[in-house]
């Protein structure tokens, strides 16, 4: 990828600023959870394990959506303040909601190196010897907690301390963001059910489930919260020109790590995407480039929940042999270069340009 020189010159100065965002978002979430834990305790102590489970989900993560929201605000010319960081932290609650529900939909065992919420409460049910079946109990609790996190995201957003006028400007963007990510999840399930496996179909899922949700809309939200001056079409176009290709690159990298990454780093067992039959861009490219024999092997392995390490290794080999890995690496480079070019010409502040460039590099970097 090519990093424009004007951006490269200032990227080295941004690490502390990015750390500041992570720390302040974490502080806002901790304070919010402390208040919710106190309220839960007033209802019943039996609620506390649920609050602890939610806290564990929120403890990890890169805080990407809050970071992009914050830098969307800063890029529009606004200064650092506690209120924007609190409003941005609401996106982490939204993301946690999506993760909890996604784990139920995929029947995943782990998230960020720990049991998923539905597995956690199924185990609690089984250990206590309660009535009924443990698995439906765990899934029911997870659905409720995912819904609670979604409600909490709205609560924290409106309690951020930003003026009512700013929140009114931001609300339509937040509404669209939530609808789009649900649409992306719907399309993802549809792709798995129909087994279309096309590259175009996989990229459509990436656009709505990741690119818009993770980068473009958080940037738009930060700009909307910043003020009427931030509705400059050039700024919004710049954020879109940067956000959509970077979001695609980010998801492609995540797909690669899901199959080739170290579970200690990713927090999920390598090969889960294969067993779950995820119709990723990586899998779609492999299928499109495969010989008839290779295509048969890919179809036999993808979506087979019983494949062991040997099957995962075979799938990895097929991804490499078909040229899918090399092509996806080239796609990542192209997308990042496109995003950085759009960022260079966008009417944003120098500090935001440097921070967003650093985020583009760190969110798509290889792990080896």
C-alpha positions in Angstrom: 0.0 0.0 0.0 1.1 3.6 -0.5 0.9 6.0 2.4 0.8 9.7 1.3 3.9 11.6 2.5 1.9 14.4 4.1 0.1 11.8 6.2 3.2 9.7 7.0 5.0 12.7 8.4 2.5 13.1 11.2 1.4 9.5 11.9 4.1 8.9 14.5 2.7 11.7 16.7 -0.7 10.1 17.1 -0.2 7.0 19.4 -0.8 8.9 22.6 -4.0 10.5 21.2 -5.4 7.1 20.2 -4.5 5.7 23.6 -6.4 8.7 25.2 -9.5 7.8 23.3 -9.4 4.1 24.4 -8.7 5.1 28.0 -11.5 7.6 28.2 -14.0 5.4 26.5 -13.1 2.6 28.9 -13.6 5.0 31.8 -17.0 6.1 30.5 -18.1 2.4 30.2 -16.9 1.5 33.6 -18.8 4.4 35.2 -21.9 3.5 33.3 -21.7 -0.2 34.3 -21.1 0.7 37.9 -24.4 2.7 37.9 -26.2 -0.2 36.2 -24.8 -2.7 38.7 -26.1 -0.6 41.6 -29.5 -0.5 39.9 -29.5 -4.2 39.3 -28.6 -4.9 42.9 -31.6 -2.9 44.0 -33.8 -5.2 41.9 -32.1 -8.4 43.0 -28.6 -9.8 43.6 -29.5 -12.5 41.2 -29.0 -9.9 38.4 -25.4 -9.4 39.3 -24.0 -12.4 37.3 -25.6 -11.0 34.2 -24.0 -7.6 34.8 -20.6 -9.3 35.3 -21.0 -11.2 32.1 -21.8 -8.0 30.2 -18.7 -6.4 31.8 -16.5 -9.2 30.5 -17.8 -8.7 27.0 -17.1 -4.9 27.2 -13.6 -5.5 28.8 -12.0 -6.4 25.5 -12.1 -4.9 22.1 -10.2 -2.2 20.2 -12.8 0.5 20.7 -12.8 1.1 17.0 -16.3 2.5 16.6 -15.9 5.0 19.4 -12.5 6.0 18.0 -13.9 6.7 14.5 -16.8 8.6 16.0 -14.4 10.7 18.1 -12.1 11.5 15.1 -15.1 12.3 13.0 -15.8 15.0 15.6 -12.2 16.2 15.7 -11.9 16.1 12.0 -14.8 18.6 11.8 -12.8 21.0 13.9 -14.2 20.4 17.4 -11.9 20.0 20.4 -11.5 17.1 22.8 -14.1 16.9 25.5 -15.6 14.3 27.9 -19.0 14.6 26.3 -18.0 13.4 22.9 -16.0 10.5 24.4 -19.1 9.5 26.4 -21.4 9.7 23.3 -18.8 7.7 21.3 -18.7 5.0 24.1 -22.4 4.3 23.5 -21.3 2.7 20.2 -19.3 0.1 22.2 -22.5 -0.9 23.9 -24.2 -1.2 20.5 -21.3 -3.3 19.3 -21.4 -5.5 22.4 -25.2 -6.1 21.7 -24.4 -7.2 18.2 -21.6 -9.5 19.4 -23.8 -11.2 22.0 -26.6 -11.8 19.4 -24.1 -12.8 16.7 -22.7 -15.5 19.0 -26.2 -16.9 19.5 -26.8 -16.9 15.8 -23.5 -18.7 15.1 -23.7 -20.9 18.2 -20.1 -19.8 19.0 -18.3 -21.2 22.0 -15.9 -18.4 22.8 -15.5 -14.7 22.4 -12.3 -12.8 23.1 -10.9 -15.9 24.7 -13.8 -16.5 27.1 -17.1 -18.5 26.9 -19.8 -16.7 25.0 -22.7 -15.5 27.2 -25.1 -18.2 26.1 -22.5 -20.9 26.9 -21.7 -19.2 30.2 -25.3 -19.3 31.4 -25.9 -22.7 30.0 -23.0 -23.9 32.1 -24.4 -22.0 35.2 -27.7 -23.8 34.6 -26.1 -27.2 34.3 -23.9 -26.7 37.3 -26.8 -25.6 39.5 -29.0 -28.5 38.4 -31.9 -26.2 37.5 -35.0 -27.4 35.8 -35.4 -27.6 32.1 -32.7 -27.6 29.4 -29.4 -25.7 29.9 -28.9 -24.6 26.3 -32.2 -22.8 25.7 -31.8 -21.1 29.0 -28.3 -19.8 28.0 -29.6 -18.6 24.7 -32.5 -16.9 26.3 -30.3 -15.0 28.8 -28.0 -14.0 25.9 -30.8 -12.6 23.8 -32.1 -10.6 26.8 -28.7 -9.2 27.6 -28.1 -8.3 24.0 -31.4 -6.4 24.0 -30.4 -4.7 27.2 -27.1 -3.6 25.7 -28.9 -2.2 22.8 -31.2 -0.2 25.1 -28.2 0.9 27.1 -26.5 2.3 24.0 -29.3 4.7 23.6 -29.3 5.6 27.3 -25.6 6.4 27.4 -25.8 8.4 24.1 -28.5 10.6 25.5 -26.8 10.9 28.9 -23.5 12.0 27.3 -23.9 15.7 28.3 -23.8 16.9 24.7 -26.4 19.6 23.9 -29.9 18.5 22.9 -29.4 20.1 19.5 -26.2 18.0 18.9 -28.0 14.8 19.9 -30.9 15.6 17.6 -28.5 16.0 14.7 -26.7 12.7 15.6 -29.8 10.6 16.2 -30.7 10.0 12.5 -27.2 8.8 11.8 -27.3 6.4 14.7 -30.7 5.2 13.6 -29.5 4.4 10.1 -26.3 2.8 11.5 -28.4 0.4 13.6 -30.7 -0.5 10.7 -27.7 -1.1 8.4 -25.9 -3.4 10.7 -29.1 -5.5 11.2 -29.5 -5.6 7.4 -25.9 -6.8 7.1 -26.5 -9.5 9.6 -29.6 -10.6 7.7 -27.7 -10.7 4.5 -25.0 -12.7 6.1 -27.5 -15.3 7.3 -29.1 -15.3 3.8 -25.7 -15.9 2.2 -25.1 -18.9 4.4 -28.6 -20.3 3.9 -28.6 -20.0 0.1 -25.0 -20.9 -0.3 -24.6 -18.5 -3.2 -20.9 -18.0 -2.3 -20.4 -15.2 -4.8 -17.7 -12.5 -4.3 -20.3 -9.8 -5.0 -22.7 -11.3 -2.4 -19.9 -11.5 0.2 -18.8 -7.9 -0.5 -22.4 -6.7 0.0 -22.4 -8.3 3.5 -19.1 -6.6 4.2 -20.4 -3.2 3.2 -23.3 -3.3 5.6 -22.1 -5.5 8.4 -18.7 -4.0 8.7 -17.7 -1.1 6.5 -20.6 1.2 7.2 -21.2 0.1 10.7 -17.6 0.1 11.9 -16.1 3.1 10.1 -18.3 5.2 7.8 -21.3 5.8 10.1 -19.3 6.4 13.3 -17.4 9.1 11.3 -20.7 10.5 10.1 -22.0 10.4 13.6 -19.1 12.3 15.0 -19.4 14.9 12.2 -23.2 15.3 12.9 -22.6 15.8 16.6 -19.9 18.4 15.9 -22.4 20.9 14.5 -24.1 22.3 11.4 -20.8 23.3 9.9 -19.9 19.6 9.8 -22.6 18.8 7.2 -20.2 20.1 4.5 -20.7 17.6 1.7 -17.0 17.5 1.1 -16.3 16.3 4.7 -19.1 13.7 4.5 -17.8 12.5 1.1 -14.3 12.3 2.4 -15.4 10.2 5.4 -17.3 7.9 3.0 -14.4 7.7 0.6 -12.1 6.7 3.5 -14.5 4.6 5.5 -16.0 2.2 3.0 -12.8 0.8 1.4 -11.1 0.8 4.8 -14.0 -1.1 6.3 -13.7 -3.7 3.5 -10.0 -4.1 4.1 -10.6 -4.4 7.9 -13.1 -7.3 7.3 -10.8 -9.0 4.8 -8.0 -9.0 7.4 -10.4 -10.2 10.1 -11.5 -13.1 7.8 -7.8 -14.0 7.2 -7.1 -14.0 10.9 -10.2 -16.1 11.6 -8.6 -18.9 9.6 -4.9 -18.3 9.8 -4.6 -16.3 13.1 -3.4 -17.4 16.5 -6.5 -18.1 18.7 -4.6 -16.5 21.6 -4.7 -13.2 19.7 -8.1 -13.5 18.0 -10.0 -14.9 21.0 -11.7 -17.5 18.9 -10.7 -21.0 17.8 -9.1 -21.0 14.4 -11.4 -22.5 11.9 -14.7 -21.5 13.5 -15.6 -19.5 10.3 -15.1 -22.7 8.3 -17.3 -24.9 10.6 -20.0 -22.2 10.7 -20.0 -22.0 6.9 -19.2 -18.2 6.8 -19.5 -17.0 3.2 -16.5 -14.7 3.5 -14.9 -12.8 0.6 -11.9 -15.1 1.1 -13.9 -18.2 0.7 -15.8 -16.8 -2.3 -12.6 -15.8 -4.1 -11.2 -19.3 -3.5 -14.4 -20.9 -4.9 -14.3 -18.6 -7.9 -10.7 -19.5 -8.7 -10.8 -23.2 -7.8 -10.5 -26.1 -10.2 -13.4 -28.6 -10.2 -11.5 -30.8 -7.7 -10.6 -28.0 -5.4 -14.2 -26.6 -5.6 -15.5 -30.0 -4.4 -13.1 -30.0 -1.5 -14.1 -26.5 -0.5 -17.8 -27.4 -0.6 -17.2 -30.5 1.5 -15.4 -28.6 4.2 -17.1 -25.2 4.4 -20.1 -25.4 6.8 -19.1 -28.9 8.1 -19.3 -28.5 11.9 -17.5 -31.8 12.5 -14.2 -31.1 10.7 -11.2 -31.3 13.0 -7.8 -29.8 12.7 -6.9 -31.8 9.6 -10.0 -30.4 7.8 -9.1 -26.9 8.9 -5.5 -27.4 7.6 -6.8 -28.7 4.3 -9.1 -25.7 3.9 -6.2 -23.4 4.6 -4.1 -25.2 2.0 -6.9 -24.8 -0.6 -7.1 -21.1 0.1 -3.4 -20.7 -0.6 -3.3 -23.0 -3.6 -6.2 -21.4 -5.4 -4.5 -18.0 -5.0 -7.3 -16.6 -2.7 -4.9 -15.6 0.0 -2.7 -13.7 -2.4 -5.7 -12.0 -4.0 -7.2 -11.0 -0.8 -3.9 -9.5 0.4 -3.8 -7.5 -2.8 -7.4 -6.4 -2.2 -6.5 -5.2 1.3 -3.6 -3.2 0.0 -5.8 -1.6 -2.8 -8.5 -0.7 -0.3 -6.2 0.8 2.2 -4.4 2.9 -0.5 -7.9 4.1 -1.7 -8.9 5.0 1.8 -5.7 6.9 2.5 -6.0 8.8 -0.8 -9.5 9.9 0.1 -8.3 10.9 3.5 -5.5 13.0 2.1 -7.9 15.1 0.1 -10.6 15.3 2.7 -11.2 18.7 4.5 -10.3 17.4 7.9 -8.0 18.8 10.6 -4.4 17.7 10.6 -4.7 15.9 13.9 -7.7 13.8 12.6 -5.9 13.1 9.3 -2.9 11.7 11.2 -5.0 9.6 13.6 -7.3 8.2 10.9 -4.2 7.3 8.9 -2.7 5.5 11.9 -6.0 3.6 12.4 -6.1 2.6 8.8 -2.7 1.0 9.1 -3.2 -0.7 12.5 -6.6 -2.1 11.8 -5.5 -3.9 8.7 -1.9 -4.9 9.6 -0.8 -8.5 9.2 -0.2 -10.4 12.5 3.0 -12.1 11.3 
